[in-house]
Amino acid sequence: MLKLLRGARFAEIGERLGISTEAAKMRFVRAVETLRTDLEEEGLRP
């Protein structure tokens, strides 16, 4: 969530995590999808 909270670039996130920029992007997309699904299951809309 560094992308949302701090406006970090995917390249910076990847470097910090020891993964590629593309892998950082994919993790971000998956995290947002999971959050959206969890919120919807709780009856909330993102």
C-alpha positions as CSV (number, residue, x, y, z in Angstrom):
1,M,0.0,0.0,0.0
2,L,3.0,2.2,-0.3
3,K,1.6,3.3,-3.6
4,L,-1.5,4.7,-2.1
5,L,-0.2,6.0,1.2
6,R,3.1,7.5,0.1
7,G,2.7,7.9,-3.6
8,A,5.7,5.6,-4.1
9,R,6.6,4.5,-7.6
10,F,6.3,0.8,-8.5
11,A,10.1,0.7,-9.2
12,E,10.8,2.0,-5.7
13,I,8.4,-0.5,-4.2
14,G,9.9,-3.3,-6.2
15,E,13.4,-2.3,-5.1
16,R,12.4,-2.2,-1.4
17,L,10.7,-5.6,-1.6
18,G,13.4,-7.2,-3.8
19,I,11.1,-7.8,-6.7
20,S,10.6,-6.5,-10.2
21,T,8.6,-3.4,-11.1
22,E,6.1,-5.6,-12.8
23,A,5.7,-7.9,-9.8
24,A,5.2,-4.8,-7.6
25,K,2.4,-3.6,-10.0
26,M,0.8,-7.1,-9.9
27,R,0.9,-7.2,-6.1
28,F,-0.8,-3.8,-6.0
29,V,-3.5,-4.8,-8.4
30,R,-4.2,-8.0,-6.5
31,A,-4.3,-6.2,-3.1
32,V,-6.8,-3.6,-4.4
33,E,-9.0,-6.4,-5.9
34,T,-8.9,-8.3,-2.5
35,L,-9.8,-5.2,-0.6
36,R,-12.6,-4.4,-3.0
37,T,-14.0,-8.0,-2.6
38,D,-13.7,-7.9,1.2
39,L,-15.5,-4.6,1.4
40,E,-18.3,-5.8,-0.9
41,E,-18.7,-8.9,1.2
42,E,-19.2,-6.7,4.3
43,G,-21.8,-4.7,2.4
44,L,-19.6,-1.7,1.8
45,R,-18.8,-0.2,-1.6
46,P,-15.3,1.1,-2.2
